[in-house]
Amino acid sequence: MKHVIKKALEGTERDNIEKLINFLEGSDFYTAPASTKYHLAYSGGLMEHSLNVLNCARGINSEYSQLFSDSSIVIAALAHDFCKINYYKEVYEPPTDPQKRYLTSLMSKAGLTLPVKLNKAYAGILIDFMLNSYKGDEVIPVYSHNYQVEDKLPLGHGEKSLWVVSQFIFLTCDEALAIRWHMGTFDLNFNSPYQRNAYNDAIKATKLVSILQLADLEATYLVEA
């Protein structure tokens, strides 16, 4: 996945693209999770999600007669979650004693051994799995890391992604609008007439906003579900 992403960025042939590639190499982009618990909450999740969004965006763009160059699709898709670079930190929080005793009881009744590597988040996942999913032959969920947010530059979601990528390469207006508004109404302050108007104007200004929104939803709720 890392190789594919680097090749895709190189293929845009943008000025200073190597600086962006080097920045990603020195950051945690390739090892960070995509979220704390909602989707791809494991090492490499952010890289995987970004590539999934790129593949989905390329598919949508193709369905509509290649409205945008592949270069714009690559930049918008891969940069949309740059706000999550150096954003998560892994912390170890041990399971509580009642939690551990309950999980031990559930697993021993099923003839299973308590995992050696266990944290509070993983114990919760296993308890839920044993109560609601385990029927006798299902594979036990893999170890779940416990990530927390540590936002050192709280600019906002799309705003921060836009700021990060803009430090290295020039963006077209279409790309900038798509990255800024890729969260759609999920990240819209409905109490702000300015934001509502700006979002509506962005959708009218370029279809790349809608392509990136749809690609993000498809990747998150269909590909990664």
Backbone as CSV, one residue per row, in Angstrom:
resi,resn,N_x,N_y,N_z,CA_x,CA_y,CA_z,C_x,C_y,C_z
1,MET,0.818,-1.200,0.000,0.000,0.000,0.000,0.860,1.261,0.000
2,LYS,1.911,1.232,0.776,2.810,2.379,0.829,3.422,2.640,-0.542
3,HIS,3.834,1.584,-1.220,4.432,1.713,-2.550,3.421,2.291,-3.537
4,VAL,2.187,1.809,-3.478,1.139,2.287,-4.389,0.876,3.769,-4.168
5,ILE,0.809,4.180,-2.905,0.557,5.591,-2.596,1.685,6.478,-3.089
6,LYS,2.919,6.057,-2.861,4.061,6.854,-3.309,4.091,6.982,-4.831
7,LYS,3.801,5.889,-5.528,3.774,5.910,-6.992,2.655,6.820,-7.498
8,ALA,1.506,6.783,-6.824,0.383,7.636,-7.225,0.746,9.104,-7.077
9,LEU,1.399,9.456,-5.974,1.804,10.846,-5.752,2.862,11.269,-6.770
10,GLU,3.834,10.415,-7.016,4.865,10.722,-8.015,4.233,10.929,-9.394
11,GLY,3.195,10.148,-9.683,2.536,10.217,-10.982,1.812,11.524,-11.237
12,THR,1.551,12.295,-10.188,0.893,13.592,-10.398,1.842,14.596,-11.039
13,GLU,3.152,14.365,-10.859,4.188,15.241,-11.420,4.019,16.696,-10.992
14,ARG,3.499,16.883,-9.784,3.352,18.243,-9.259,4.703,18.793,-8.802
15,ASP,4.853,20.077,-8.927,6.043,20.720,-8.381,6.106,20.459,-6.874
16,ASN,7.279,20.096,-6.390,7.541,19.861,-4.968,6.846,18.611,-4.419
17,ILE,6.369,17.733,-5.291,5.694,16.530,-4.792,6.646,15.669,-3.966
18,GLU,7.941,15.700,-4.297,8.911,14.917,-3.526,8.998,15.414,-2.087
19,LYS,8.806,16.707,-1.889,8.812,17.245,-0.524,7.625,16.693,0.274
20,LEU,6.485,16.580,-0.381,5.320,16.007,0.291,5.548,14.534,0.606
21,ILE,6.120,13.800,-0.348,6.410,12.379,-0.130,7.383,12.196,1.024
22,ASN,8.404,13.029,1.086,9.379,12.945,2.177,8.745,13.285,3.519
23,PHE,7.826,14.261,3.505,7.104,14.608,4.739,6.310,13.405,5.252
24,LEU,5.597,12.746,4.354,4.807,11.582,4.750,5.707,10.480,5.290
25,GLU,6.861,10.311,4.660,7.812,9.283,5.092,8.297,9.545,6.521
26,GLY,8.464,10.813,6.864,8.961,11.159,8.193,7.871,11.301,9.238
27,SER,6.625,11.181,8.823,5.499,11.290,9.749,4.971,9.896,10.089
28,ASP,3.816,9.855,10.751,3.213,8.552,11.069,2.071,8.204,10.103
29,PHE,2.061,8.841,8.926,0.984,8.605,7.956,0.821,7.126,7.626
30,TYR,1.924,6.415,7.519,1.859,5.004,7.114,1.641,4.053,8.285
31,THR,1.671,4.553,9.490,1.507,3.680,10.666,0.344,4.074,11.567
32,ALA,-0.225,5.248,11.355,-1.310,5.734,12.212,-2.608,4.982,11.931
33,PRO,-3.515,4.934,12.907,-4.854,4.370,12.665,-5.711,5.370,11.904
34,ALA,-6.846,4.916,11.392,-7.774,5.823,10.716,-8.735,6.461,11.707
35,SER,-8.866,5.867,12.889,-9.732,6.400,13.934,-9.347,5.750,15.254
36,THR,-9.955,6.190,16.328,-9.679,5.567,17.624,-10.428,4.253,17.790
37,LYS,-11.637,4.150,17.184,-12.429,2.931,17.344,-13.470,2.697,16.256
38,TYR,-13.702,3.681,15.384,-14.830,3.574,14.459,-14.511,2.776,13.193
39,HIS,-13.375,3.004,12.585,-13.002,2.201,11.417,-11.490,2.188,11.271
40,LEU,-10.977,0.995,10.921,-9.540,0.786,10.739,-8.732,1.376,11.888
41,ALA,-9.143,1.033,13.092,-8.487,1.570,14.291,-7.283,0.711,14.667
42,TYR,-6.359,0.608,13.727,-5.136,-0.162,13.977,-3.998,0.462,13.180
43,SER,-2.778,0.052,13.507,-1.608,0.612,12.839,-1.702,0.390,11.327
44,GLY,-1.522,1.455,10.564,-1.633,1.374,9.107,-3.021,1.676,8.598
45,GLY,-3.959,1.915,9.513,-5.340,2.160,9.108,-5.515,3.428,8.290
46,LEU,-4.785,4.477,8.631,-4.896,5.735,7.894,-4.405,5.561,6.454
47,MET,-3.299,4.863,6.291,-2.779,4.577,4.955,-3.789,3.750,4.155
48,GLU,-4.336,2.713,4.777,-5.296,1.843,4.110,-6.556,2.612,3.707
49,HIS,-7.079,3.423,4.617,-8.275,4.202,4.314,-8.020,5.184,3.180
50,SER,-6.888,5.846,3.204,-6.562,6.816,2.163,-6.516,6.147,0.792
51,LEU,-5.942,4.955,0.736,-5.880,4.222,-0.530,-7.267,3.749,-0.955
52,ASN,-8.078,3.344,0.006,-9.452,2.939,-0.316,-10.244,4.105,-0.912
53,VAL,-10.074,5.281,-0.320,-10.769,6.463,-0.823,-10.279,6.796,-2.237
54,LEU,-8.990,6.660,-2.471,-8.455,6.912,-3.807,-9.082,5.959,-4.831
55,ASN,-9.134,4.673,-4.499,-9.709,3.698,-5.428,-11.183,3.996,-5.692
56,CYS,-11.919,4.346,-4.645,-13.343,4.666,-4.810,-13.528,5.941,-5.633
57,ALA,-12.698,6.940,-5.371,-12.809,8.207,-6.108,-12.491,8.010,-7.582
58,ARG,-11.511,7.190,-7.871,-11.189,6.895,-9.272,-12.365,6.207,-9.955
59,GLY,-13.015,5.298,-9.235,-14.164,4.607,-9.807,-15.310,5.553,-10.092
60,ILE,-15.600,6.447,-9.157,-16.694,7.406,-9.342,-16.367,8.372,-10.473
61,ASN,-15.127,8.850,-10.509,-14.710,9.767,-11.567,-14.842,9.111,-12.939
62,SER,-14.534,7.825,-13.001,-14.640,7.079,-14.258,-16.092,6.944,-14.702
63,GLU,-16.987,6.754,-13.738,-18.409,6.616,-14.060,-18.971,7.875,-14.702
64,TYR,-18.361,9.013,-14.406,-18.845,10.281,-14.930,-17.873,10.872,-15.951
65,SER,-17.376,9.987,-16.827,-16.571,10.390,-17.990,-15.331,11.190,-17.623
66,GLN,-14.672,10.762,-16.543,-13.421,11.396,-16.131,-13.558,12.917,-16.039
67,LEU,-14.425,13.341,-15.148,-14.634,14.781,-14.957,-13.351,15.507,-14.570
68,PHE,-12.496,14.791,-13.814,-11.268,15.420,-13.330,-10.061,14.571,-13.691
69,SER,-8.919,15.204,-13.784,-7.685,14.481,-14.082,-7.361,13.515,-12.946
70,ASP,-6.637,12.472,-13.271,-6.247,11.527,-12.221,-5.374,12.219,-11.188
71,SER,-4.624,13.213,-11.609,-3.783,13.969,-10.683,-4.616,14.620,-9.590
72,SER,-5.738,15.241,-9.964,-6.603,15.885,-8.978,-7.262,14.860,-8.067
73,ILE,-7.650,13.732,-8.634,-8.259,12.668,-7.831,-7.259,12.145,-6.800
74,VAL,-6.037,11.933,-7.222,-4.986,11.428,-6.313,-4.734,12.409,-5.176
75,ILE,-4.539,13.664,-5.520,-4.227,14.670,-4.499,-5.373,14.809,-3.505
76,ALA,-6.594,14.957,-4.005,-7.738,15.161,-3.118,-7.982,13.947,-2.233
77,ALA,-7.923,12.771,-2.821,-8.222,11.549,-2.060,-7.159,11.248,-1.008
78,LEU,-5.905,11.319,-1.391,-4.848,10.968,-0.440,-4.647,12.031,0.631
79,ALA,-4.973,13.278,0.318,-4.742,14.363,1.285,-5.941,14.640,2.175
80,HIS,-7.091,14.026,1.897,-8.315,14.441,2.594,-8.237,14.255,4.108
81,ASP,-7.481,13.255,4.570,-7.354,13.022,6.014,-5.946,13.301,6.543
82,PHE,-5.234,14.188,5.897,-3.912,14.558,6.407,-4.007,15.187,7.798
83,CYS,-5.204,15.624,8.181,-5.405,16.168,9.521,-5.106,15.136,10.601
84,LYS,-5.109,13.845,10.223,-4.884,12.775,11.191,-3.414,12.386,11.313
85,ILE,-2.548,13.051,10.583,-1.115,12.798,10.700,-0.623,13.354,12.038
86,ASN,0.145,12.547,12.762,0.654,12.946,14.081,-0.477,13.429,14.985
87,TYR,-1.584,12.728,14.929,-2.828,13.124,15.597,-3.229,12.152,16.692
88,TYR,-2.884,10.892,16.514,-3.240,9.862,17.488,-2.014,9.434,18.294
89,LYS,-2.245,9.065,19.520,-1.176,8.466,20.325,-1.723,7.199,20.965
90,GLU,-0.861,6.199,21.055,-1.272,4.955,21.669,-0.973,5.006,23.164
91,VAL,-1.946,4.656,23.961,-1.773,4.613,25.406,-2.180,3.237,25.916
92,TYR,-1.510,2.801,26.951,-1.885,1.518,27.535,-2.743,1.770,28.771
93,GLU,-3.936,1.217,28.747,-4.843,1.297,29.880,-5.247,-0.132,30.245
94,PRO,-4.811,-0.641,31.387,-5.083,-2.041,31.731,-6.571,-2.292,31.953
95,PRO,-7.020,-3.510,31.701,-8.425,-3.830,31.972,-8.701,-3.736,33.463
96,THR,-9.914,-3.387,33.827,-10.281,-3.366,35.244,-10.356,-4.802,35.754
97,ASP,-10.239,-4.972,37.054,-10.313,-6.323,37.624,-11.664,-6.992,37.349
98,PRO,-12.805,-6.283,37.531,-14.095,-6.906,37.202,-14.197,-7.281,35.723
99,GLN,-13.681,-6.424,34.874,-13.696,-6.684,33.437,-12.884,-7.945,33.108
100,LYS,-11.720,-8.058,33.718,-10.862,-9.207,33.454,-11.483,-10.493,33.988
101,ARG,-12.077,-10.432,35.180,-12.722,-11.620,35.757,-13.901,-12.065,34.897
102,TYR,-14.703,-11.121,34.441,-15.874,-11.453,33.624,-15.447,-12.068,32.295
103,LEU,-14.432,-11.478,31.670,-13.942,-12.009,30.405,-13.346,-13.403,30.584
104,THR,-12.600,-13.594,31.672,-12.023,-14.920,31.955,-13.127,-15.954,32.094
105,SER,-14.198,-15.602,32.779,-15.328,-16.513,32.962,-15.986,-16.858,31.628
106,LEU,-16.218,-15.846,30.797,-16.859,-16.075,29.499,-16.010,-16.983,28.612
107,MET,-14.715,-16.729,28.588,-13.848,-17.477,27.690,-13.588,-18.893,28.201
108,SER,-13.474,-19.048,29.518,-13.225,-20.390,30.071,-14.419,-21.310,29.850
109,LYS,-15.629,-20.758,29.932,-16.827,-21.557,29.667,-16.876,-22.034,28.224
110,ALA,-16.235,-21.278,27.331,-16.192,-21.652,25.914,-14.954,-22.471,25.586
111,GLY,-14.143,-22.759,26.613,-12.931,-23.545,26.390,-11.807,-22.745,25.778
112,LEU,-11.839,-21.429,25.979,-10.829,-20.553,25.407,-9.940,-19.977,26.494
113,THR,-8.725,-19.649,26.116,-7.758,-19.086,27.057,-7.708,-17.577,26.906
114,LEU,-7.630,-16.892,28.018,-7.523,-15.436,28.003,-6.239,-15.019,27.290
115,PRO,-6.312,-14.083,26.346,-5.102,-13.629,25.648,-4.069,-13.072,26.617
116,VAL,-2.820,-13.300,26.315,-1.737,-12.784,27.157,-1.679,-11.266,27.051
117,LYS,-1.846,-10.750,25.835,-1.781,-9.307,25.594,-3.198,-8.746,25.687
118,LEU,-3.422,-7.912,26.678,-4.778,-7.437,26.929,-4.750,-6.006,27.455
119,ASN,-5.603,-5.161,26.919,-5.802,-3.826,27.474,-7.296,-3.606,27.681
120,LYS,-7.657,-2.463,28.213,-9.051,-2.216,28.542,-9.937,-2.204,27.295
121,ALA,-9.450,-1.566,26.229,-10.234,-1.495,24.993,-10.436,-2.884,24.395
122,TYR,-9.367,-3.665,24.361,-9.433,-5.013,23.771,-10.322,-5.925,24.618
123,ALA,-10.238,-5.776,25.932,-11.090,-6.584,26.817,-12.560,-6.289,26.546
124,GLY,-12.878,-5.012,26.335,-14.266,-4.643,26.030,-14.740,-5.249,24.721
125,ILE,-13.855,-5.251,23.722,-14.192,-5.836,22.420,-14.432,-7.335,22.559
126,LEU,-13.591,-8.007,23.338,-13.728,-9.447,23.519,-14.996,-9.814,24.293
127,ILE,-15.333,-9.023,25.296,-16.564,-9.271,26.057,-17.775,-9.152,25.141
128,ASP,-17.794,-8.104,24.336,-18.900,-7.921,23.387,-18.946,-9.076,22.385
129,PHE,-17.774,-9.510,21.930,-17.702,-10.613,20.972,-18.227,-11.905,21.582
130,MET,-17.814,-12.203,22.806,-18.241,-13.442,23.467,-19.741,-13.437,23.735
131,LEU,-20.288,-12.291,24.064,-21.712,-12.204,24.392,-22.608,-12.196,23.153
132,ASN,-22.127,-11.585,22.084,-23.017,-11.344,20.949,-22.658,-12.044,19.641
133,SER,-21.414,-12.502,19.511,-21.002,-13.052,18.215,-20.488,-14.485,18.265
134,TYR,-19.891,-14.873,19.383,-19.238,-16.181,19.428,-20.260,-17.308,19.525
135,LYS,-20.191,-18.230,18.568,-21.105,-19.377,18.538,-20.385,-20.713,18.653
136,GLY,-19.071,-20.663,18.696,-18.331,-21.895,18.875,-17.146,-22.074,17.952
137,ASP,-17.171,-21.423,16.803,-16.058,-21.627,15.874,-15.569,-20.326,15.223
138,GLU,-16.073,-19.181,15.675,-15.641,-17.912,15.098,-14.216,-17.566,15.552
139,VAL,-13.526,-16.843,14.703,-12.166,-16.411,15.020,-12.215,-15.251,16.011
140,ILE,-11.414,-15.347,17.051,-11.349,-14.286,18.062,-10.777,-13.012,17.445
141,PRO,-11.358,-11.857,17.725,-10.810,-10.601,17.191,-9.345,-10.414,17.571
142,VAL,-8.598,-9.827,16.652,-7.183,-9.586,16.915,-7.027,-8.471,17.944
143,TYR,-5.845,-8.373,18.495,-5.561,-7.368,19.524,-5.889,-5.969,19.036
144,SER,-6.547,-5.206,19.857,-6.943,-3.840,19.516,-6.120,-2.844,20.321
145,HIS,-5.416,-1.985,19.635,-4.636,-0.954,20.300,-5.573,0.114,20.871
146,ASN,-5.111,0.786,21.880,-5.907,1.840,22.504,-5.329,3.194,22.101
147,TYR,-6.022,3.851,21.174,-5.554,5.140,20.672,-6.382,6.277,21.257
148,GLN,-5.714,7.387,21.479,-6.393,8.601,21.911,-5.946,9.760,21.031
149,VAL,-6.810,10.752,20.921,-6.504,11.926,20.107,-5.612,12.893,20.879
150,GLU,-4.588,13.378,20.200,-3.725,14.422,20.756,-3.489,15.444,19.638
151,ASP,-4.429,16.344,19.480,-4.406,17.302,18.376,-3.551,18.512,18.740
152,LYS,-2.395,18.597,18.112,-1.469,19.687,18.415,-1.715,20.916,17.547
153,LEU,-2.597,20.770,16.550,-2.924,21.899,15.688,-4.425,21.861,15.402
154,PRO,-5.245,22.292,16.349,-6.703,22.158,16.235,-7.346,23.190,15.303
155,LEU,-7.106,23.000,14.019,-7.679,23.905,13.022,-9.061,23.464,12.565
156,GLY,-9.410,22.237,12.839,-10.612,21.656,12.271,-10.227,20.514,11.347
157,HIS,-11.191,19.757,10.883,-10.901,18.536,10.124,-10.437,18.838,8.692
158,GLY,-11.370,19.243,7.839,-10.985,19.553,6.463,-10.014,20.708,6.376
159,GLU,-10.195,21.686,7.257,-9.318,22.853,7.262,-7.858,22.455,7.517
160,LYS,-7.668,21.555,8.468,-6.299,21.146,8.821,-5.667,20.337,7.690
161,SER,-6.441,19.424,7.086,-5.921,18.650,5.953,-5.482,19.587,4.839
162,LEU,-6.311,20.580,4.569,-6.001,21.563,3.533,-4.729,22.325,3.874
163,TRP,-4.577,22.718,5.107,-3.391,23.464,5.536,-2.134,22.611,5.386
164,VAL,-2.206,21.338,5.806,-1.022,20.466,5.769,-0.527,20.281,4.337
165,VAL,-1.394,19.889,3.439,-0.951,19.618,2.066,-0.495,20.893,1.372
166,SER,-1.077,22.029,1.747,-0.715,23.302,1.122,0.684,23.768,1.505
167,GLN,1.260,23.178,2.544,2.629,23.521,2.920,3.640,23.008,1.897
168,PHE,3.211,22.094,1.024,4.156,21.429,0.130,3.850,21.618,-1.358
169,ILE,2.590,21.566,-1.748,2.257,21.668,-3.165,1.126,22.676,-3.385
170,PHE,1.071,23.188,-4.610,-0.013,24.087,-4.998,-1.242,23.258,-5.328
171,LEU,-2.406,23.701,-4.862,-3.661,23.018,-5.126,-4.511,23.833,-6.082
172,THR,-5.261,23.136,-6.936,-6.262,23.836,-7.740,-7.421,24.205,-6.821
173,CYS,-8.271,25.099,-7.276,-9.445,25.473,-6.481,-10.348,24.272,-6.247
174,ASP,-10.505,23.421,-7.257,-11.329,22.218,-7.117,-10.794,21.323,-6.004
175,GLU,-9.495,21.093,-5.999,-8.874,20.220,-4.999,-9.017,20.812,-3.597
176,ALA,-8.793,22.116,-3.490,-8.881,22.779,-2.182,-10.297,22.681,-1.624
177,LEU,-11.285,22.933,-2.456,-12.677,22.869,-2.000,-13.066,21.447,-1.615
178,ALA,-12.618,20.482,-2.394,-12.954,19.085,-2.097,-12.374,18.639,-0.764
179,ILE,-11.121,18.979,-0.520,-10.474,18.588,0.738,-11.140,19.296,1.920
180,ARG,-11.396,20.578,1.762,-12.008,21.342,2.856,-13.381,20.804,3.236
181,TRP,-14.200,20.441,2.238,-15.593,20.095,2.516,-15.880,18.600,2.359
182,HIS,-14.851,17.751,2.418,-15.081,16.318,2.158,-15.964,15.649,3.208
183,MET,-16.081,16.253,4.381,-16.930,15.670,5.429,-18.404,16.009,5.230
184,GLY,-18.690,16.906,4.304,-20.077,17.264,4.041,-20.769,17.802,5.284
185,THR,-22.014,17.399,5.471,-22.792,17.902,6.608,-22.379,17.283,7.934
186,PHE,-21.525,16.245,7.911,-21.033,15.665,9.160,-20.215,16.680,9.953
187,ASP,-19.628,17.626,9.260,-18.732,18.589,9.906,-19.201,20.019,9.659
188,LEU,-20.519,20.178,9.536,-21.070,21.492,9.222,-21.762,22.097,10.434
189,ASN,-21.433,23.341,10.737,-22.074,24.067,11.825,-23.358,24.702,11.287
190,PHE,-24.491,24.057,11.556,-25.756,24.536,11.008,-26.198,25.865,11.632
191,ASN,-25.568,26.251,12.739,-25.893,27.538,13.357,-25.176,28.702,12.674
192,SER,-24.294,28.356,11.740,-23.522,29.399,11.068,-24.014,29.577,9.632
193,PRO,-24.710,30.665,9.340,-25.144,30.925,7.957,-23.965,30.987,7.001
194,TYR,-22.831,31.501,7.485,-21.642,31.598,6.644,-21.198,30.211,6.205
195,GLN,-21.130,29.264,7.148,-20.701,27.915,6.794,-21.692,27.235,5.860
196,ARG,-22.970,27.382,6.147,-23.983,26.755,5.292,-23.881,27.280,3.860
197,ASN,-23.749,28.576,3.731,-23.651,29.170,2.403,-22.361,28.762,1.701
198,ALA,-21.271,28.737,2.444,-19.983,28.361,1.856,-20.012,26.919,1.370
199,TYR,-20.609,26.032,2.176,-20.696,24.619,1.783,-21.553,24.460,0.534
200,ASN,-22.699,25.107,0.505,-23.578,25.018,-0.662,-22.903,25.583,-1.909
201,ASP,-22.170,26.666,-1.739,-21.457,27.260,-2.868,-20.336,26.337,-3.359
202,ALA,-19.687,25.651,-2.427,-18.604,24.740,-2.796,-19.121,23.580,-3.648
203,ILE,-20.273,23.039,-3.270,-20.867,21.946,-4.034,-21.216,22.391,-5.451
204,LYS,-21.714,23.617,-5.554,-22.067,24.156,-6.873,-20.821,24.478,-7.696
205,ALA,-19.752,24.849,-7.022,-18.544,25.286,-7.721,-17.809,24.143,-8.399
206,THR,-17.785,22.977,-7.758,-17.041,21.853,-8.327,-17.632,20.514,-7.905
207,LYS,-17.745,19.607,-8.854,-18.258,18.262,-8.561,-17.222,17.402,-7.833
208,LEU,-15.987,17.897,-7.724,-14.968,17.136,-7.005,-15.317,17.037,-5.518
209,VAL,-16.039,18.023,-4.997,-16.488,17.959,-3.606,-17.372,16.733,-3.406
210,SER,-18.332,16.542,-4.284,-19.254,15.404,-4.171,-18.548,14.080,-4.426
211,ILE,-17.624,14.056,-5.386,-16.884,12.828,-5.675,-16.104,12.385,-4.443
212,LEU,-15.427,13.317,-3.786,-14.621,12.962,-2.619,-15.503,12.548,-1.443
213,GLN,-16.625,13.251,-1.254,-17.561,12.862,-0.192,-18.063,11.440,-0.403
214,LEU,-18.507,11.140,-1.617,-19.036,9.809,-1.927,-17.962,8.734,-1.775
215,ALA,-16.752,9.042,-2.214,-15.650,8.087,-2.106,-15.321,7.782,-0.648
216,ASP,-15.340,8.816,0.180,-15.056,8.642,1.613,-16.130,7.772,2.264
217,LEU,-17.396,8.024,1.931,-18.500,7.226,2.479,-18.436,5.791,1.983
218,GLU,-18.159,5.624,0.701,-18.077,4.270,0.138,-16.956,3.470,0.783
219,ALA,-15.809,4.104,0.935,-14.663,3.422,1.544,-14.958,3.042,2.991
220,THR,-15.542,3.974,3.740,-15.770,3.759,5.174,-16.877,2.745,5.447
221,TYR,-18.004,2.881,4.751,-19.186,2.099,5.106,-19.431,0.880,4.230
222,LEU,-18.724,0.775,3.101,-18.889,-0.397,2.242,-17.599,-1.216,2.155
223,VAL,-16.513,-0.589,1.772,-15.240,-1.315,1.623,-14.699,-1.778,2.970
224,GLU,-14.771,-0.908,3.969,-14.135,-1.203,5.260,-15.098,-1.771,6.304
225,ALA,-16.369,-1.813,5.986,-17.361,-2.264,6.980,-17.190,-3.745,7.290
